[in-house]
Amino acid sequence: MTLAFIFDLDDTLYNQLQAFQYAYYRHFEDSDIGVESLYRHFRQYSDEVFEKTQDGRMSISEMHLYRIINAVRDFDINLPESKARSFQEDYEYAQQNIRLSETMSTLLSKLAKAPIVLGMITNGEPDRQRAKIETLGVTQWIPENHIFISGEHGVSKPNRVIFDQVAKQLQLDIEETYYIGDNFENDVLGAANAGWKTIWFNRRNHIVAGQNEQANINIQDEDALATVIDHIIASR
């Protein structure tokens, strides 16, 4: 039986707040909205309409405007579409400069040398997700054929189908497979429903009903993640 660690990408392998902060300080620095508060609302609206972007009910461009316009509206700010587009342009610019932390790059380097299976499942557009993967240099640790992007497979998390497809293609022993992700519904519930073990990387300290029963392990920072994974490997 081979141990496997399969990672989410956004806000798991790297801190997605990096790019968001750049756009935030260019557009909302003088507001009373805290960057983390606005980011949580931004992600909420993005997740809310993700499935619509996958089945064609909403274009990606429409989603980009929808999430920031509605996020700031929650703080009583009416954002014109022109300013929403400008925010998105700055956000995309900053995404070209995202980086893995030293902790995460060290962890991936260690895992790549270990006798385990290493992979990734990420929701999103193929072009956009692959651009991030290239910028982060992920393929120096995770083989290209171990990276699964929902937009290339016609199914997205939390649907267990994508987890089953990955398990079959990588010949995973699901009892020895851990999925690491930040989104409780998509990552934790999705992987758990497929029989995988789960590590909830709860960067934003979200409170979710039943979280302790659903996730095998809950952690809040990268150092804790590295420690947990070291312990799992050492205990086998």
mmCIF file of the C-alpha atoms, coordinates in Angstrom:
data_MODEL
# 
_entry.id   MODEL 
# 
loop_
_atom_site.group_PDB 
_atom_site.id 
_atom_site.type_symbol 
_atom_site.label_atom_id 
_atom_site.label_alt_id 
_atom_site.label_comp_id 
_atom_site.label_asym_id 
_atom_site.label_entity_id 
_atom_site.label_seq_id 
_atom_site.pdbx_PDB_ins_code 
_atom_site.Cartn_x 
_atom_site.Cartn_y 
_atom_site.Cartn_z 
_atom_site.occupancy 
_atom_site.B_iso_or_equiv 
_atom_site.pdbx_formal_charge 
_atom_site.auth_seq_id 
_atom_site.auth_comp_id 
_atom_site.auth_asym_id 
_atom_site.auth_atom_id 
_atom_site.pdbx_PDB_model_num 
ATOM 1   C CA . MET A 1 1   ? 0.000   0.000  0.000   1.00 0.00 ? 1   MET A CA 1 
ATOM 2   C CA . THR A 1 2   ? 1.432   3.345  -1.092  1.00 0.00 ? 2   THR A CA 1 
ATOM 3   C CA . LEU A 1 3   ? 0.784   6.546  0.796   1.00 0.00 ? 3   LEU A CA 1 
ATOM 4   C CA . ALA A 1 4   ? -0.538  9.428  -1.338  1.00 0.00 ? 4   ALA A CA 1 
ATOM 5   C CA . PHE A 1 5   ? -0.906  13.166 -0.789  1.00 0.00 ? 5   PHE A CA 1 
ATOM 6   C CA . ILE A 1 6   ? -3.087  14.986 -3.321  1.00 0.00 ? 6   ILE A CA 1 
ATOM 7   C CA . PHE A 1 7   ? -3.218  18.781 -3.034  1.00 0.00 ? 7   PHE A CA 1 
ATOM 8   C CA . ASP A 1 8   ? -5.651  21.496 -4.002  1.00 0.00 ? 8   ASP A CA 1 
ATOM 9   C CA . LEU A 1 9   ? -4.009  24.530 -5.653  1.00 0.00 ? 9   LEU A CA 1 
ATOM 10  C CA . ASP A 1 10  ? -5.612  27.884 -4.810  1.00 0.00 ? 10  ASP A CA 1 
ATOM 11  C CA . ASP A 1 11  ? -5.237  28.946 -1.179  1.00 0.00 ? 11  ASP A CA 1 
ATOM 12  C CA . THR A 1 12  ? -3.660  25.582 -0.384  1.00 0.00 ? 12  THR A CA 1 
ATOM 13  C CA . LEU A 1 13  ? -0.314  25.272 -2.152  1.00 0.00 ? 13  LEU A CA 1 
ATOM 14  C CA . TYR A 1 14  ? -0.020  29.044 -2.181  1.00 0.00 ? 14  TYR A CA 1 
ATOM 15  C CA . ASN A 1 15  ? -1.711  31.854 -0.286  1.00 0.00 ? 15  ASN A CA 1 
ATOM 16  C CA . GLN A 1 16  ? -4.212  33.376 -2.699  1.00 0.00 ? 16  GLN A CA 1 
ATOM 17  C CA . LEU A 1 17  ? -4.323  36.536 -0.616  1.00 0.00 ? 17  LEU A CA 1 
ATOM 18  C CA . GLN A 1 18  ? -0.940  37.499 -2.173  1.00 0.00 ? 18  GLN A CA 1 
ATOM 19  C CA . ALA A 1 19  ? -2.459  38.609 -5.464  1.00 0.00 ? 19  ALA A CA 1 
ATOM 20  C CA . PHE A 1 20  ? -5.675  39.893 -3.934  1.00 0.00 ? 20  PHE A CA 1 
ATOM 21  C CA . GLN A 1 21  ? -3.778  42.257 -1.632  1.00 0.00 ? 21  GLN A CA 1 
ATOM 22  C CA . TYR A 1 22  ? -2.118  43.938 -4.607  1.00 0.00 ? 22  TYR A CA 1 
ATOM 23  C CA . ALA A 1 23  ? -5.467  44.730 -6.235  1.00 0.00 ? 23  ALA A CA 1 
ATOM 24  C CA . TYR A 1 24  ? -7.027  45.644 -2.893  1.00 0.00 ? 24  TYR A CA 1 
ATOM 25  C CA . TYR A 1 25  ? -4.402  48.262 -2.059  1.00 0.00 ? 25  TYR A CA 1 
ATOM 26  C CA . ARG A 1 26  ? -4.713  49.796 -5.522  1.00 0.00 ? 26  ARG A CA 1 
ATOM 27  C CA . HIS A 1 27  ? -8.479  50.182 -5.243  1.00 0.00 ? 27  HIS A CA 1 
ATOM 28  C CA . PHE A 1 28  ? -9.712  49.999 -1.647  1.00 0.00 ? 28  PHE A CA 1 
ATOM 29  C CA . GLU A 1 29  ? -6.830  51.058 0.579   1.00 0.00 ? 29  GLU A CA 1 
ATOM 30  C CA . ASP A 1 30  ? -8.734  54.159 1.729   1.00 0.00 ? 30  ASP A CA 1 
ATOM 31  C CA . SER A 1 31  ? -11.900 52.230 2.546   1.00 0.00 ? 31  SER A CA 1 
ATOM 32  C CA . ASP A 1 32  ? -12.909 50.883 5.938   1.00 0.00 ? 32  ASP A CA 1 
ATOM 33  C CA . ILE A 1 33  ? -12.960 47.319 4.615   1.00 0.00 ? 33  ILE A CA 1 
ATOM 34  C CA . GLY A 1 34  ? -10.228 45.039 5.912   1.00 0.00 ? 34  GLY A CA 1 
ATOM 35  C CA . VAL A 1 35  ? -8.404  43.130 3.194   1.00 0.00 ? 35  VAL A CA 1 
ATOM 36  C CA . GLU A 1 36  ? -9.090  39.717 4.759   1.00 0.00 ? 36  GLU A CA 1 
ATOM 37  C CA . SER A 1 37  ? -12.772 40.534 5.256   1.00 0.00 ? 37  SER A CA 1 
ATOM 38  C CA . LEU A 1 38  ? -13.189 41.618 1.654   1.00 0.00 ? 38  LEU A CA 1 
ATOM 39  C CA . TYR A 1 39  ? -11.281 38.582 0.442   1.00 0.00 ? 39  TYR A CA 1 
ATOM 40  C CA . ARG A 1 40  ? -13.595 36.203 2.328   1.00 0.00 ? 40  ARG A CA 1 
ATOM 41  C CA . HIS A 1 41  ? -16.634 37.800 0.685   1.00 0.00 ? 41  HIS A CA 1 
ATOM 42  C CA . PHE A 1 42  ? -14.864 37.770 -2.693  1.00 0.00 ? 42  PHE A CA 1 
ATOM 43  C CA . ARG A 1 43  ? -14.189 34.027 -2.395  1.00 0.00 ? 43  ARG A CA 1 
ATOM 44  C CA . GLN A 1 44  ? -17.725 33.380 -1.201  1.00 0.00 ? 44  GLN A CA 1 
ATOM 45  C CA . TYR A 1 45  ? -19.247 34.946 -4.319  1.00 0.00 ? 45  TYR A CA 1 
ATOM 46  C CA . SER A 1 46  ? -16.688 33.270 -6.558  1.00 0.00 ? 46  SER A CA 1 
ATOM 47  C CA . ASP A 1 47  ? -17.535 29.845 -5.122  1.00 0.00 ? 47  ASP A CA 1 
ATOM 48  C CA . GLU A 1 48  ? -21.261 30.616 -5.276  1.00 0.00 ? 48  GLU A CA 1 
ATOM 49  C CA . VAL A 1 49  ? -21.309 30.881 -9.071  1.00 0.00 ? 49  VAL A CA 1 
ATOM 50  C CA . PHE A 1 50  ? -18.473 28.513 -9.977  1.00 0.00 ? 50  PHE A CA 1 
ATOM 51  C CA . GLU A 1 51  ? -20.808 25.808 -11.283 1.00 0.00 ? 51  GLU A CA 1 
ATOM 52  C CA . LYS A 1 52  ? -22.540 28.380 -13.502 1.00 0.00 ? 52  LYS A CA 1 
ATOM 53  C CA . THR A 1 53  ? -19.201 29.126 -15.174 1.00 0.00 ? 53  THR A CA 1 
ATOM 54  C CA . GLN A 1 54  ? -18.674 25.414 -15.747 1.00 0.00 ? 54  GLN A CA 1 
ATOM 55  C CA . ASP A 1 55  ? -22.017 24.723 -17.417 1.00 0.00 ? 55  ASP A CA 1 
ATOM 56  C CA . GLY A 1 56  ? -22.164 27.933 -19.470 1.00 0.00 ? 56  GLY A CA 1 
ATOM 57  C CA . ARG A 1 57  ? -24.816 29.824 -17.509 1.00 0.00 ? 57  ARG A CA 1 
ATOM 58  C CA . MET A 1 58  ? -22.267 32.529 -16.661 1.00 0.00 ? 58  MET A CA 1 
ATOM 59  C CA . SER A 1 59  ? -19.114 33.535 -18.504 1.00 0.00 ? 59  SER A CA 1 
ATOM 60  C CA . ILE A 1 60  ? -15.786 33.800 -16.703 1.00 0.00 ? 60  ILE A CA 1 
ATOM 61  C CA . SER A 1 61  ? -15.757 37.542 -17.394 1.00 0.00 ? 61  SER A CA 1 
ATOM 62  C CA . GLU A 1 62  ? -19.198 37.923 -15.848 1.00 0.00 ? 62  GLU A CA 1 
ATOM 63  C CA . MET A 1 63  ? -18.080 35.963 -12.798 1.00 0.00 ? 63  MET A CA 1 
ATOM 64  C CA . HIS A 1 64  ? -15.048 38.220 -12.359 1.00 0.00 ? 64  HIS A CA 1 
ATOM 65  C CA . LEU A 1 65  ? -17.310 41.278 -12.182 1.00 0.00 ? 65  LEU A CA 1 
ATOM 66  C CA . TYR A 1 66  ? -19.996 39.564 -10.120 1.00 0.00 ? 66  TYR A CA 1 
ATOM 67  C CA . ARG A 1 67  ? -17.704 38.505 -7.286  1.00 0.00 ? 67  ARG A CA 1 
ATOM 68  C CA . ILE A 1 68  ? -16.016 41.858 -6.630  1.00 0.00 ? 68  ILE A CA 1 
ATOM 69  C CA . ILE A 1 69  ? -19.147 43.976 -7.194  1.00 0.00 ? 69  ILE A CA 1 
ATOM 70  C CA . ASN A 1 70  ? -21.143 41.862 -4.742  1.00 0.00 ? 70  ASN A CA 1 
ATOM 71  C CA . ALA A 1 71  ? -18.286 41.560 -2.263  1.00 0.00 ? 71  ALA A CA 1 
ATOM 72  C CA . VAL A 1 72  ? -17.939 45.328 -1.860  1.00 0.00 ? 72  VAL A CA 1 
ATOM 73  C CA . ARG A 1 73  ? -21.713 45.788 -1.918  1.00 0.00 ? 73  ARG A CA 1 
ATOM 74  C CA . ASP A 1 74  ? -21.785 43.806 1.326   1.00 0.00 ? 74  ASP A CA 1 
ATOM 75  C CA . PHE A 1 75  ? -19.834 46.735 2.772   1.00 0.00 ? 75  PHE A CA 1 
ATOM 76  C CA . ASP A 1 76  ? -22.212 49.354 1.326   1.00 0.00 ? 76  ASP A CA 1 
ATOM 77  C CA . ILE A 1 77  ? -20.021 50.281 -1.639  1.00 0.00 ? 77  ILE A CA 1 
ATOM 78  C CA . ASN A 1 78  ? -21.505 50.440 -5.132  1.00 0.00 ? 78  ASN A CA 1 
ATOM 79  C CA . LEU A 1 79  ? -18.753 49.586 -7.590  1.00 0.00 ? 79  LEU A CA 1 
ATOM 80  C CA . PRO A 1 80  ? -19.213 50.557 -11.262 1.00 0.00 ? 80  PRO A CA 1 
ATOM 81  C CA . GLU A 1 81  ? -18.451 47.851 -13.801 1.00 0.00 ? 81  GLU A CA 1 
ATOM 82  C CA . SER A 1 82  ? -15.521 49.860 -15.150 1.00 0.00 ? 82  SER A CA 1 
ATOM 83  C CA . LYS A 1 83  ? -13.853 49.872 -11.735 1.00 0.00 ? 83  LYS A CA 1 
ATOM 84  C CA . ALA A 1 84  ? -14.647 46.185 -11.261 1.00 0.00 ? 84  ALA A CA 1 
ATOM 85  C CA . ARG A 1 85  ? -12.852 45.452 -14.542 1.00 0.00 ? 85  ARG A CA 1 
ATOM 86  C CA . SER A 1 86  ? -9.884  47.533 -13.431 1.00 0.00 ? 86  SER A CA 1 
ATOM 87  C CA . PHE A 1 87  ? -9.746  45.595 -10.156 1.00 0.00 ? 87  PHE A CA 1 
ATOM 88  C CA . GLN A 1 88  ? -9.795  42.287 -12.061 1.00 0.00 ? 88  GLN A CA 1 
ATOM 89  C CA . GLU A 1 89  ? -6.999  43.459 -14.359 1.00 0.00 ? 89  GLU A CA 1 
ATOM 90  C CA . ASP A 1 90  ? -4.812  44.284 -11.366 1.00 0.00 ? 90  ASP A CA 1 
ATOM 91  C CA . TYR A 1 91  ? -5.698  40.969 -9.734  1.00 0.00 ? 91  TYR A CA 1 
ATOM 92  C CA . GLU A 1 92  ? -4.708  39.051 -12.869 1.00 0.00 ? 92  GLU A CA 1 
ATOM 93  C CA . TYR A 1 93  ? -1.483  41.044 -13.143 1.00 0.00 ? 93  TYR A CA 1 
ATOM 94  C CA . ALA A 1 94  ? -0.558  40.144 -9.572  1.00 0.00 ? 94  ALA A CA 1 
ATOM 95  C CA . GLN A 1 95  ? -1.300  36.461 -10.214 1.00 0.00 ? 95  GLN A CA 1 
ATOM 96  C CA . GLN A 1 96  ? 1.637   36.446 -12.620 1.00 0.00 ? 96  GLN A CA 1 
ATOM 97  C CA . ASN A 1 97  ? 3.909   36.984 -9.622  1.00 0.00 ? 97  ASN A CA 1 
ATOM 98  C CA . ILE A 1 98  ? 2.556   34.497 -7.093  1.00 0.00 ? 98  ILE A CA 1 
ATOM 99  C CA . ARG A 1 99  ? 5.141   32.412 -5.251  1.00 0.00 ? 99  ARG A CA 1 
ATOM 100 C CA . LEU A 1 100 ? 5.229   29.381 -3.015  1.00 0.00 ? 100 LEU A CA 1 
ATOM 101 C CA . SER A 1 101 ? 6.386   30.065 0.507   1.00 0.00 ? 101 SER A CA 1 
ATOM 102 C CA . GLU A 1 102 ? 9.669   28.552 1.646   1.00 0.00 ? 102 GLU A CA 1 
ATOM 103 C CA . THR A 1 103 ? 7.700   26.217 3.907   1.00 0.00 ? 103 THR A CA 1 
ATOM 104 C CA . MET A 1 104 ? 5.601   24.871 1.034   1.00 0.00 ? 104 MET A CA 1 
ATOM 105 C CA . SER A 1 105 ? 8.465   24.534 -1.435  1.00 0.00 ? 105 SER A CA 1 
ATOM 106 C CA . THR A 1 106 ? 10.510  22.672 1.201   1.00 0.00 ? 106 THR A CA 1 
ATOM 107 C CA . LEU A 1 107 ? 7.564   20.379 1.937   1.00 0.00 ? 107 LEU A CA 1 
ATOM 108 C CA . LEU A 1 108 ? 6.977   19.585 -1.739  1.00 0.00 ? 108 LEU A CA 1 
ATOM 109 C CA . SER A 1 109 ? 10.675  18.943 -2.288  1.00 0.00 ? 109 SER A CA 1 
ATOM 110 C CA . LYS A 1 110 ? 10.704  16.496 0.616   1.00 0.00 ? 110 LYS A CA 1 
ATOM 111 C CA . LEU A 1 111 ? 7.557   14.735 -0.583  1.00 0.00 ? 111 LEU A CA 1 
ATOM 112 C CA . ALA A 1 112 ? 8.853   14.459 -4.153  1.00 0.00 ? 112 ALA A CA 1 
ATOM 113 C CA . LYS A 1 113 ? 11.826  12.459 -2.840  1.00 0.00 ? 113 LYS A CA 1 
ATOM 114 C CA . ALA A 1 114 ? 9.731   10.200 -0.617  1.00 0.00 ? 114 ALA A CA 1 
ATOM 115 C CA . PRO A 1 115 ? 8.256   6.812  -1.667  1.00 0.00 ? 115 PRO A CA 1 
ATOM 116 C CA . ILE A 1 116 ? 4.743   8.233  -1.979  1.00 0.00 ? 116 ILE A CA 1 
ATOM 117 C CA . VAL A 1 117 ? 2.325   9.382  -4.678  1.00 0.00 ? 117 VAL A CA 1 
ATOM 118 C CA . LEU A 1 118 ? 2.059   13.151 -5.074  1.00 0.00 ? 118 LEU A CA 1 
ATOM 119 C CA . GLY A 1 119 ? -0.683  14.843 -7.084  1.00 0.00 ? 119 GLY A CA 1 
ATOM 120 C CA . MET A 1 120 ? -3.094  17.748 -7.488  1.00 0.00 ? 120 MET A CA 1 
ATOM 121 C CA . ILE A 1 121 ? -6.795  18.296 -8.175  1.00 0.00 ? 121 ILE A CA 1 
ATOM 122 C CA . THR A 1 122 ? -7.867  21.885 -8.840  1.00 0.00 ? 122 THR A CA 1 
ATOM 123 C CA . ASN A 1 123 ? -11.122 23.452 -9.986  1.00 0.00 ? 123 ASN A CA 1 
ATOM 124 C CA . GLY A 1 124 ? -10.961 26.049 -12.725 1.00 0.00 ? 124 GLY A CA 1 
ATOM 125 C CA . GLU A 1 125 ? -10.236 26.977 -16.321 1.00 0.00 ? 125 GLU A CA 1 
ATOM 126 C CA . PRO A 1 126 ? -7.345  24.983 -17.796 1.00 0.00 ? 126 PRO A CA 1 
ATOM 127 C CA . ASP A 1 127 ? -5.462  28.007 -19.166 1.00 0.00 ? 127 ASP A CA 1 
ATOM 128 C CA . ARG A 1 128 ? -5.757  30.017 -15.962 1.00 0.00 ? 128 ARG A CA 1 
ATOM 129 C CA . GLN A 1 129 ? -4.862  27.125 -13.664 1.00 0.00 ? 129 GLN A CA 1 
ATOM 130 C CA . ARG A 1 130 ? -1.929  26.006 -15.813 1.00 0.00 ? 130 ARG A CA 1 
ATOM 131 C CA . ALA A 1 131 ? -0.564  29.546 -15.839 1.00 0.00 ? 131 ALA A CA 1 
ATOM 132 C CA . LYS A 1 132 ? -0.550  29.516 -12.034 1.00 0.00 ? 132 LYS A CA 1 
ATOM 133 C CA . ILE A 1 133 ? 1.028   26.066 -11.945 1.00 0.00 ? 133 ILE A CA 1 
ATOM 134 C CA . GLU A 1 134 ? 3.790   27.254 -14.274 1.00 0.00 ? 134 GLU A CA 1 
ATOM 135 C CA . THR A 1 135 ? 4.378   30.457 -12.309 1.00 0.00 ? 135 THR A CA 1 
ATOM 136 C CA . LEU A 1 136 ? 4.672   28.469 -9.083  1.00 0.00 ? 136 LEU A CA 1 
ATOM 137 C CA . GLY A 1 137 ? 6.968   25.862 -10.638 1.00 0.00 ? 137 GLY A CA 1 
ATOM 138 C CA . VAL A 1 138 ? 4.798   23.037 -9.329  1.00 0.00 ? 138 VAL A CA 1 
ATOM 139 C CA . THR A 1 139 ? 5.805   20.475 -11.961 1.00 0.00 ? 139 THR A CA 1 
ATOM 140 C CA . GLN A 1 140 ? 9.319   20.237 -10.568 1.00 0.00 ? 140 GLN A CA 1 
ATOM 141 C CA . TRP A 1 141 ? 7.681   18.270 -7.741  1.00 0.00 ? 141 TRP A CA 1 
ATOM 142 C CA . ILE A 1 142 ? 4.314   17.035 -9.019  1.00 0.00 ? 142 ILE A CA 1 
ATOM 143 C CA . PRO A 1 143 ? 4.438   15.189 -12.362 1.00 0.00 ? 143 PRO A CA 1 
ATOM 144 C CA . GLU A 1 144 ? 2.363   16.691 -15.153 1.00 0.00 ? 144 GLU A CA 1 
ATOM 145 C CA . ASN A 1 145 ? 0.279   13.518 -15.460 1.00 0.00 ? 145 ASN A CA 1 
ATOM 146 C CA . HIS A 1 146 ? -0.569  13.754 -11.752 1.00 0.00 ? 146 HIS A CA 1 
ATOM 147 C CA . ILE A 1 147 ? -2.204  17.188 -12.153 1.00 0.00 ? 147 ILE A CA 1 
ATOM 148 C CA . PHE A 1 148 ? -5.967  17.202 -12.735 1.00 0.00 ? 148 PHE A CA 1 
ATOM 149 C CA . ILE A 1 149 ? -7.854  20.390 -13.662 1.00 0.00 ? 149 ILE A CA 1 
ATOM 150 C CA . SER A 1 150 ? -11.640 20.262 -13.544 1.00 0.00 ? 150 SER A CA 1 
ATOM 151 C CA . GLY A 1 151 ? -12.011 22.184 -16.790 1.00 0.00 ? 151 GLY A CA 1 
ATOM 152 C CA . GLU A 1 152 ? -10.116 19.440 -18.622 1.00 0.00 ? 152 GLU A CA 1 
ATOM 153 C CA . HIS A 1 153 ? -12.242 16.622 -17.217 1.00 0.00 ? 153 HIS A CA 1 
ATOM 154 C CA . GLY A 1 154 ? -15.764 17.989 -17.440 1.00 0.00 ? 154 GLY A CA 1 
ATOM 155 C CA . VAL A 1 155 ? -16.399 17.505 -13.736 1.00 0.00 ? 155 VAL A CA 1 
ATOM 156 C CA . SER A 1 156 ? -15.389 19.540 -10.710 1.00 0.00 ? 156 SER A CA 1 
ATOM 157 C CA . LYS A 1 157 ? -15.033 19.143 -6.968  1.00 0.00 ? 157 LYS A CA 1 
ATOM 158 C CA . PRO A 1 158 ? -16.990 18.297 -4.829  1.00 0.00 ? 158 PRO A CA 1 
ATOM 159 C CA . ASN A 1 159 ? -18.394 15.728 -7.292  1.00 0.00 ? 159 ASN A CA 1 
ATOM 160 C CA . ARG A 1 160 ? -16.864 12.431 -6.252  1.00 0.00 ? 160 ARG A CA 1 
ATOM 161 C CA . VAL A 1 161 ? -16.479 11.469 -9.912  1.00 0.00 ? 161 VAL A CA 1 
ATOM 162 C CA . ILE A 1 162 ? -13.300 13.533 -10.265 1.00 0.00 ? 162 ILE A CA 1 
ATOM 163 C CA . PHE A 1 163 ? -11.834 11.936 -7.138  1.00 0.00 ? 163 PHE A CA 1 
ATOM 164 C CA . ASP A 1 164 ? -12.727 8.474  -8.456  1.00 0.00 ? 164 ASP A CA 1 
ATOM 165 C CA . GLN A 1 165 ? -11.137 9.289  -11.830 1.00 0.00 ? 165 GLN A CA 1 
ATOM 166 C CA . VAL A 1 166 ? -7.918  10.388 -10.144 1.00 0.00 ? 166 VAL A CA 1 
ATOM 167 C CA . ALA A 1 167 ? -7.868  7.337  -7.874  1.00 0.00 ? 167 ALA A CA 1 
ATOM 168 C CA . LYS A 1 168 ? -8.246  5.059  -10.891 1.00 0.00 ? 168 LYS A CA 1 
ATOM 169 C CA . GLN A 1 169 ? -5.673  6.822  -13.060 1.00 0.00 ? 169 GLN A CA 1 
ATOM 170 C CA . LEU A 1 170 ? -3.042  7.039  -10.314 1.00 0.00 ? 170 LEU A CA 1 
ATOM 171 C CA . GLN A 1 171 ? -3.955  3.602  -8.924  1.00 0.00 ? 171 GLN A CA 1 
ATOM 172 C CA . LEU A 1 172 ? -4.418  5.036  -5.453  1.00 0.00 ? 172 LEU A CA 1 
ATOM 173 C CA . ASP A 1 173 ? -5.192  3.057  -2.340  1.00 0.00 ? 173 ASP A CA 1 
ATOM 174 C CA . ILE A 1 174 ? -7.879  5.399  -1.036  1.00 0.00 ? 174 ILE A CA 1 
ATOM 175 C CA . GLU A 1 175 ? -7.386  4.214  2.539   1.00 0.00 ? 175 GLU A CA 1 
ATOM 176 C CA . GLU A 1 176 ? -3.837  5.563  2.279   1.00 0.00 ? 176 GLU A CA 1 
ATOM 177 C CA . THR A 1 177 ? -4.729  8.718  0.326   1.00 0.00 ? 177 THR A CA 1 
ATOM 178 C CA . TYR A 1 178 ? -4.940  12.174 1.892   1.00 0.00 ? 178 TYR A CA 1 
ATOM 179 C CA . TYR A 1 179 ? -6.496  15.148 0.124   1.00 0.00 ? 179 TYR A CA 1 
ATOM 180 C CA . ILE A 1 180 ? -5.326  18.560 1.338   1.00 0.00 ? 180 ILE A CA 1 
ATOM 181 C CA . GLY A 1 181 ? -7.512  21.573 0.593   1.00 0.00 ? 181 GLY A CA 1 
ATOM 182 C CA . ASP A 1 182 ? -8.856  24.855 1.955   1.00 0.00 ? 182 ASP A CA 1 
ATOM 183 C CA . ASN A 1 183 ? -12.499 24.663 0.851   1.00 0.00 ? 183 ASN A CA 1 
ATOM 184 C CA . PHE A 1 184 ? -14.630 22.644 3.253   1.00 0.00 ? 184 PHE A CA 1 
ATOM 185 C CA . GLU A 1 185 ? -17.386 21.728 0.806   1.00 0.00 ? 185 GLU A CA 1 
ATOM 186 C CA . ASN A 1 186 ? -15.326 21.181 -2.334  1.00 0.00 ? 186 ASN A CA 1 
ATOM 187 C CA . ASP A 1 187 ? -12.225 19.653 -0.787  1.00 0.00 ? 187 ASP A CA 1 
ATOM 188 C CA . VAL A 1 188 ? -13.127 18.063 2.530   1.00 0.00 ? 188 VAL A CA 1 
ATOM 189 C CA . LEU A 1 189 ? -16.641 16.835 1.778   1.00 0.00 ? 189 LEU A CA 1 
ATOM 190 C CA . GLY A 1 190 ? -15.795 15.976 -1.816  1.00 0.00 ? 190 GLY A CA 1 
ATOM 191 C CA . ALA A 1 191 ? -12.793 13.834 -0.906  1.00 0.00 ? 191 ALA A CA 1 
ATOM 192 C CA . ALA A 1 192 ? -14.497 12.298 2.134   1.00 0.00 ? 192 ALA A CA 1 
ATOM 193 C CA . ASN A 1 193 ? -17.476 11.225 0.019   1.00 0.00 ? 193 ASN A CA 1 
ATOM 194 C CA . ALA A 1 194 ? -15.029 9.407  -2.257  1.00 0.00 ? 194 ALA A CA 1 
ATOM 195 C CA . GLY A 1 195 ? -13.568 7.555  0.729   1.00 0.00 ? 195 GLY A CA 1 
ATOM 196 C CA . TRP A 1 196 ? -10.345 9.555  0.932   1.00 0.00 ? 196 TRP A CA 1 
ATOM 197 C CA . LYS A 1 197 ? -8.799  10.857 4.130   1.00 0.00 ? 197 LYS A CA 1 
ATOM 198 C CA . THR A 1 198 ? -8.793  14.630 4.431   1.00 0.00 ? 198 THR A CA 1 
ATOM 199 C CA . ILE A 1 199 ? -6.643  17.427 5.776   1.00 0.00 ? 199 ILE A CA 1 
ATOM 200 C CA . TRP A 1 200 ? -8.567  20.681 5.949   1.00 0.00 ? 200 TRP A CA 1 
ATOM 201 C CA . PHE A 1 201 ? -6.121  23.551 5.480   1.00 0.00 ? 201 PHE A CA 1 
ATOM 202 C CA . ASN A 1 202 ? -8.339  26.208 7.008   1.00 0.00 ? 202 ASN A CA 1 
ATOM 203 C CA . ARG A 1 203 ? -6.197  29.302 6.348   1.00 0.00 ? 203 ARG A CA 1 
ATOM 204 C CA . ARG A 1 204 ? -9.066  31.712 7.052   1.00 0.00 ? 204 ARG A CA 1 
ATOM 205 C CA . ASN A 1 205 ? -10.320 30.017 10.236  1.00 0.00 ? 205 ASN A CA 1 
ATOM 206 C CA . HIS A 1 206 ? -13.780 29.355 8.828   1.00 0.00 ? 206 HIS A CA 1 
ATOM 207 C CA . ILE A 1 207 ? -16.340 27.883 11.193  1.00 0.00 ? 207 ILE A CA 1 
ATOM 208 C CA . VAL A 1 208 ? -18.402 25.110 9.597   1.00 0.00 ? 208 VAL A CA 1 
ATOM 209 C CA . ALA A 1 209 ? -21.035 22.952 11.278  1.00 0.00 ? 209 ALA A CA 1 
ATOM 210 C CA . GLY A 1 210 ? -19.803 19.380 11.604  1.00 0.00 ? 210 GLY A CA 1 
ATOM 211 C CA . GLN A 1 211 ? -16.242 20.262 10.625  1.00 0.00 ? 211 GLN A CA 1 
ATOM 212 C CA . ASN A 1 212 ? -14.661 18.092 13.301  1.00 0.00 ? 212 ASN A CA 1 
ATOM 213 C CA . GLU A 1 213 ? -16.656 15.051 12.211  1.00 0.00 ? 213 GLU A CA 1 
ATOM 214 C CA . GLN A 1 214 ? -15.920 15.449 8.493   1.00 0.00 ? 214 GLN A CA 1 
ATOM 215 C CA . ALA A 1 215 ? -12.225 16.317 8.264   1.00 0.00 ? 215 ALA A CA 1 
ATOM 216 C CA . ASN A 1 216 ? -9.706  13.782 9.542   1.00 0.00 ? 216 ASN A CA 1 
ATOM 217 C CA . ILE A 1 217 ? -7.254  16.556 10.374  1.00 0.00 ? 217 ILE A CA 1 
ATOM 218 C CA . ASN A 1 218 ? -7.767  20.332 10.729  1.00 0.00 ? 218 ASN A CA 1 
ATOM 219 C CA . ILE A 1 219 ? -4.835  22.748 10.488  1.00 0.00 ? 219 ILE A CA 1 
ATOM 220 C CA . GLN A 1 220 ? -4.587  26.521 10.051  1.00 0.00 ? 220 GLN A CA 1 
ATOM 221 C CA . ASP A 1 221 ? -1.064  27.261 8.823   1.00 0.00 ? 221 ASP A CA 1 
ATOM 222 C CA . GLU A 1 222 ? 1.697   25.910 6.622   1.00 0.00 ? 222 GLU A CA 1 
ATOM 223 C CA . ASP A 1 223 ? 4.018   24.925 9.462   1.00 0.00 ? 223 ASP A CA 1 
ATOM 224 C CA . ALA A 1 224 ? 1.254   22.823 10.992  1.00 0.00 ? 224 ALA A CA 1 
ATOM 225 C CA . LEU A 1 225 ? 0.611   21.187 7.612   1.00 0.00 ? 225 LEU A CA 1 
ATOM 226 C CA . ALA A 1 226 ? 4.273   20.255 7.226   1.00 0.00 ? 226 ALA A CA 1 
ATOM 227 C CA . THR A 1 227 ? 4.347   18.846 10.762  1.00 0.00 ? 227 THR A CA 1 
ATOM 228 C CA . VAL A 1 228 ? 1.189   16.780 10.228  1.00 0.00 ? 228 VAL A CA 1 
ATOM 229 C CA . ILE A 1 229 ? 2.463   15.311 6.968   1.00 0.00 ? 229 ILE A CA 1 
ATOM 230 C CA . ASP A 1 230 ? 5.832   14.478 8.537   1.00 0.00 ? 230 ASP A CA 1 
ATOM 231 C CA . HIS A 1 231 ? 3.983   12.695 11.344  1.00 0.00 ? 231 HIS A CA 1 
ATOM 232 C CA . ILE A 1 232 ? 1.802   10.715 8.921   1.00 0.00 ? 232 ILE A CA 1 
ATOM 233 C CA . ILE A 1 233 ? 4.847   9.534  6.980   1.00 0.00 ? 233 ILE A CA 1 
ATOM 234 C CA . ALA A 1 234 ? 6.855   8.711  10.119  1.00 0.00 ? 234 ALA A CA 1 
ATOM 235 C CA . SER A 1 235 ? 4.000   6.745  11.685  1.00 0.00 ? 235 SER A CA 1 
ATOM 236 C CA . ARG A 1 236 ? 3.668   4.261  8.824   1.00 0.00 ? 236 ARG A CA 1 
# 
